[in-house]
Amino acid sequence: MALATTLGELKKQGYQPKSIKEELRDNLIKRLQNRQPVFEGIYGFDDTVIPDMERAILSRHNILLLGLRGQAKTRLARLMTALLDEYVPIIKGSELNDDPMEPISSFGKKLVEDLKDDTPVSWIHRDERYVEKLATPDVSVADLIGDVDPIKAATLKLPYSDERVIHFGLIPRSHRCIFVINEIPDLQARIQVSLFNILQEGDIQIRGFKTRLDLDIEFVFTANPEDYTNRGSIITPLKDRIESQILTHYPEELSTARAITLQEASITSAQRKKVQVPDIVFNILERISFAARKSEFVDEKSGVSARLSITALENLYSTAERRVLINKETSTVARIADFWGIIPSITGKVELVYEGEVEGQYNVALQLVSQAVREEFLETFPHPEKIKKGKVKDPYGAIRAFFGDSNVIQLPNDAEDNFFQSTLDSVPGMDRLLESHKVPKSDYYVFKEIVLHSLADLDVLTKELTQGKIGFSDPLGKMLNDLDEEDRD
């Protein structure tokens, strides 16, 4: 059916006005009945946040999404546009998206009164019916609601008492739209008060005018918990008027976090061609975020955004790609050594408590990487402590003996693949260890790195980070060498 171009044609097609909340509700009902996904691309919320969102939409509620940073709050709000009708009619030229059969502006009412069924109609797509505003301290009532426009009054030679001199703010212009205010606590308290009427009665009043606009808007607010956002808070009467408050959260499963990272990370096809990333490396990368959220050095109230893993993966690919380029190789496999390239992604994404500040951002980031590697190591291999107690036969015996003979391994971060692999192959007992724990042969070299790093973190070996390389040695031998150096001094 062709889209109507006049009010008369619209009536013949049987068009009936519908509020945006009813529109969202009706389309959600259809999706649920047909078992179609509602919020595509959102992972980990299937049993928590998404059912709450669906209940709020069915109840025709305005929504407050409350959660720490990087918990897909804005993404959820943006995906609500999929529940709108693809196109809706408006009076052509209306700045308030007037419904041709229920106009609210003086412009729309006068046009319908003058032209009746010949009133011109245009159509807007659902993507145009999403309006987003970041709450900042400088936002004014005029920005959101509207105010008298003296320039318009002078240009049109109209008195200030004439409704046509009003310059409408973002909220009236969002009539029949989803209107999102991000970080609502940052909005000044007096500005939050201006939202009371629209949320309770569904209308607004612009100063100096008796005009009341019966606006039809689905409001979605996003906020961090009040105890974190020291910049401000949501005033209680406003929170009371928002019908549904929905709590978001971080992914609870490693696989969920990994799916989010792989979906969101911006990796070029050229990078994917040059750099192969083993499964275990993806797991280690996700474990860094999980470790940071539990770390005593990281502010728990601040949270650790999913963006940490996303930017870390991008940096991991770039670190390996840079190594390929400077070594004039064609392809490579990501290494644990490449994790030194993701440190900038970690230091910028974690907010440290006092103890963390004392430790230093760089050291905290290194500790998080080491913890993630160690946790993944213990998923496959036994803890050396169990071996000391005689509970398990020592699978690391040959490795201990090799380093006990004063052997030292030096792995430059940007080493060529051949040198890197031959250096790891020089450690006896590694292949037998990996084979006995059913490690895929294609992942041998990354697992050899993991074994060395983890044994060092578990005090079986000593690890020494120097500029651009890492060395592994026997802890006793290193201690004796240090004593010799002290004696010479």
N, C-alpha and C positions, 0 to 999 in steps of 0.2 A: 504494500500500500504506500502510495506517495505521501510525503509529509505535507500537511496542510499549510497553506500560506496566508489564510485569513481566518478570523474567528468563526465565520459561517461554515467554512469547510471543516474546521475543528469540531464544531457541534454535530455536523453530519456524520463524522467518523465516530461519534459516540464518546468523545473524550470527557472524562470526569476528573476534576481536580483531586489531588491526593497529597496529604502532608508528607514531608520527607521522612518522618519517622514511620509512617504507614508504608511508604515505599520501601524503606530498608527492611521492615518487618516482613512484608509480602514476598520480597525477593529472597530473603533468608529462608522463609518457610519452604519455598520451591526448592532451594538448594538442599535443605535438610531432607525433604521428602525424596528427592532424586539421588541422595547420598553423594552430592557433589562437594568438593572441598570449598570451604568458605574463605579461609585465609591461606592462600597458597604461598609456599616459600618460607613459612614460619615453622620452625622446628622446636620440639620440646615443650610446647604449650597445649598439646592435644587433650590432656586430662586436667588441666588447671585453668590457664588464662582464656583459651578459646571458648570453652563452655560458658565461662563467666561473661565473655563478650556477647555470645549468642543469646544468653538469657537477658542481658541488658537491652539488646536490640529488640528482642521480642516484647520486652516490657516498655518499649519506646522511651528509654531513659537517655539523658545526657550522661557522659562517661568521664571519669577521672582515672587515668592510668598512672599508678604510683609505683615507682621502682628505681633502682640504681641505674647509673649510666650504662649504655650499651645493652639494654634489655628489650630492644625492638618496639619501644612504645610508639614512636612516630611511624614506624613501618606498619604497625597494626592499624593505626588511624588512616594511613594512606590507602591501605587495602580495603577499607570500608567502601570506597567508591565503586568497587565491583558489585556491590549490592544495590546500586542505584539503577534506575531505568537508563537504557543507553542514550536516549534523547528525550528531552522534555520541552514543551512549547513555552515561549515567553512573548510578551508584547514587543514587537520590533522597536529597538531604540531605547528600551527601558533600562536604566542603570541599576534598578533593583530587582531584575529578573521577574517582573510581574507575571503572574499566571493570567492568561487572557480572560479566564472566567472568574477570577478572584483577584483583581488588581488591588494593590495596597498604596501605591504612590499616587500623588495628585496628577502626575503626567499620565499614568496608565488609566486612571479613572476617567479623566477628561477625554482621552483618545477613544475609549470604548463608548463613552456617552455621545461623542460627536460622530464616530464612524460606524458604531454598532457592529454588524456582522462583517463589515469591510475592514475592520481593524487588522492591520498587518501583523503576521505572526512569524517569528523565526524560532529556530531550535538550537538548544545548547547540548553539547555532549557531556556525559557524566564526568569526564576528566576535568571539565571546566567548572564543575560544581564542588571543587575541593579548594578551600582557602586555608592557608596556614600562616600563623603569626608567631614569631618568637617574642616572648615577653621580655622586655628590657626595661630598666628603670626610667627611661626617657619616654616611654609610651604614654600618651595622654588620652583623656576622655574623647577629645576631638578626633584623634586617630581611630579610635574604636567605634564610637557612636556617631559623631558628627558635630558640626558647629555652623554658625553663620559665616558665610563667605562674603566679606565686604567687597572684594574685587568683582564677584558675580553680581552683587547688588548694584554696584556702580556701573558696570558694563550694560546690564539690562535695565538700568534706571528704575529699580524696584525698591520699595521701602523695606526696612528690616522686618516688618510684620508679615511680609509675603513669604509663603512657604517655599517659593522657588529659589530663595537666596540660601537655602540650606545646602551645605556640602556634606553629603553623607559619608560616614566613616566605613571602616571595613566590615563591621557587623551588618548594617543594613544592606550593603552591597553583596552580602553573603546570603541573602534571602533565598530559601529553597536549596541551600548548600550545606555541606559538612564544613564546620568552622573549627579549626584546631588552634588552641593556644598552647605552645610549648613552654615548659618551665614556668608555670603559672605562679609559683611563689615569688618569682622575681618581679612580678607586677606590683606596683605600689598599692597599699591597702585602699586608698581612696579610689583607685581605678577599679580594684576588685569590687568595691561597693556598687559601681556603675553597672555591674553585670547582674545585680540582684533581680531587677525587674524583668529582664529578658528571660532569665532562667525560671522565675516563678510564674509570671503572667504571660510570658511570650511576646511582650511588646517593649518598645523603648520610647523615651521622651527626650526630645532635644531641647536644650534650654531656650526659654523665651517663646516656646510654641506650645499650643494646646494639642497639636497633632500627635496622634499615637499610631505607630506602625505595628501592625500585628505580624511580626516576623515568624517565619517558619524555618528553623535552623536546627540541625543536629550538632550539639556542642561536644567536642572531645578536648579534654585538658590532659596535659602530661606534667608530671612533677617527680622530683626526687623526694625521698622521705624528709620531713621537716627537720629532723635532728641533724641532717647532713647539710641542707641548704641554709647556711648561716646568713645568706644574703637576705632572706625573707621567709615568709610562710604563707600558707593559704589561710585566710581569715575564716573563723568558724562558721559564720552565717553563710558564706559562699559555699563552703564544703557541705553544709547542711542542705543546700539547694541542688547539689549535683547528686542525682539519684543513685548512681552505681559507682562505687570506688573499687577498682580492680587492681590487685597486686601482681606485678610481674616478677620474674626471677631469672637467674642465670641457668644455663643447661645443667641438668643433674647427671647426665651420662656423657662419657667421653665421645661416644659415637655421634651423639646429637651435636655436641660442640664442633666436632670435625665436619659434619654435614653443613653447618652454618658457615664455617670458615671457607670450605671449598666452594660454596655458593657465592660468597661475598668477595673473596680475594680476586684482585684484578691481575691475572697472569696472562701474558701474551702467548700466542701460539708458538712464537719463536723460542720463548723461554721453556715451554713445555717440551719442545723438540730437543733442546739442548740438555735439559736437566731432568733426570729421573729421580723421583722422591719415593723411597721405600715406605711401606705402610707404617713401620715402626717409627719413622721420623715424624710422620703426621701425628702419631700418638704422643710422642715426646713433646711436640710443639703445643698440643692441647693441654698436656699435663702442666705446662708452665703457668697457664691461667688458673688452673685448679689449685696449684701450689700457692700462687700469689694470693688467692682469696682466703687461704687458711694461714698465711704467713704471719708471724708475730711482728714482722717489720712493716707490714702494709696495713693502712687504715681500713678496717672492716666496713665502717660506715660509708666510706667513699666508694667502695666496690672496685672491681676490675672488669673493665668493659670487654665485650666480645671483640672489639676492634683491636685489642692487643694481639690475639691470635691471627686476625686477618692481616694486619700490617706485618706481623712477624713472618707469616708465610711468604708474603711478597718480598720481604727482605732476604729470606732464606733462598728463594729462587734467584734473586739478584746477586747474592753473594756467590752462589755456585756458578752463575752465568759469567760474572766478572772473572772468576778463576779460569773458566774455559777460554775466555777471550785473551787473558794475559799469557796463558800457556799455549795458545794457538792450537787448542784441541777442538774437536767437533761436538763432543757430548761428554757428560759426566753423571755421576750419581751423587746426590746430596750427602754430606758427611756431618758428623757431630761437630767437627771443626768449623763448619759453616754457621753454627749457632752463635759464634762470636759476632757474626754480622747482624744478628737480630737484637743485640743489646739496645740500640737506640729505640727500637719498638717497645721495649719493656720499660726503660727508664722514663719515657714520656707518658706512660699509661698507668703507673702505680703511684699512689699518694702515700708517702711513708709517715709512720708515727715517729716519735722522738728517737726511739732505739734504732729505727731504720735510717734516720738522718745521720746518727752517729756512725753507723756502719758504712754509710755512703751508698748512693744510688747504684753505682757500677758494681760494687761488691754484692749488694742485694740481688741484682739481676743475675750475676754469675751463680749465686747460691740457688736461685730459682731454677736455672737451667740444669745445674748439677743434681738438684732434687728430682727434677722430671726424668733425667737420664737414669738415675738410680732406681726410681720407682718402676720404670719400664724394664730395667735389668732384672729386678726381683720378680717380675711377672714370668720370666723364663728360667732364670738360674737360681740355685740355692744361695742363701745368705752365708757368707764366710763364717759368721759366728757359730752357726749350727755345726760346721765342720770342725771348729776348734773343740767343741764339746763332744765330738766323736759320734754325732747323730747321723752324719752323712759322710760317705767316702769323699776325700778331697779331690774335686775335679780340677782344682786350680794348682795342683802340685807342680806340674811342669812349668807353669807360668811363674810361680813363686821362685822355683829353682833357677830359672833363667835370669831373673832380676837379682836374685841372691848372689849370683856370680859376678856382680858389679856391672851387668849389662845395662845400658841406658838406651831408651828409644826417644828420638826427637822427631816430631811431626810438624813441619811448617804448615800454617793455615792454608797457604796457596800452593802447596806442593802439587806437582804433576801427578796424574793418576798412576803412572807406572812406578814412580818413586814411592808414592803413598802406599800402594798395594804391596810392593816388595818389602817395605819397612814393617808393615803389619805381619806379613808372612814370615818374617824373621823370628817372631815370638813362637817358640815351640808349644805344643799342646793345645793351641787355639782351635785348629780344625777338628781335633778329636772332641773338644768341649762342645763346639757348635753342632757337630754331627750327632752327638749323644743326646742333645736337647732338640733335635729335629728342626734346626734352623734352615730355611731355604738357602740353597747355595748362592742364589742371586743376591742375597742380603749378607753374605759372609763378612764383607769388609766393614759395613756399618756396625754389625754386631761385634766385630773385633774391637772397634773403637769404643763401643758401649761397655764392653767387658773391662777394658783398660781404665776408662774414666770411673766406672763404678767401683772397681777394686781399689782405686786410689781414694775415692770418697769414703770407702769402708775400711780404710787404714791398712789394706794389704800391700798397696804400693804407695809411692809418693808422686804427686803431680805438681809440676812447676810451670806456671805460665810466665812466659817472657814475651818480649815484643815480637808478635807475628808467628810464634810457635809454642808448642807445648811439649814438655819432656816428662817421661815416666821412668822411675827408678825404684830401687829397693829402699824402704824407709830407714833401715838400720845403716845401710851404706851411706846414705845421704847425711844421716846424723853424725857418723864418724868423720865424714869429709868436712862437715861444718866445724867439728871439734878441732880437726887438724888445722883448719884455716885460722881458728881463734888462737891456737897455740903459736902459729907462725907470726900472728899479729902481736 
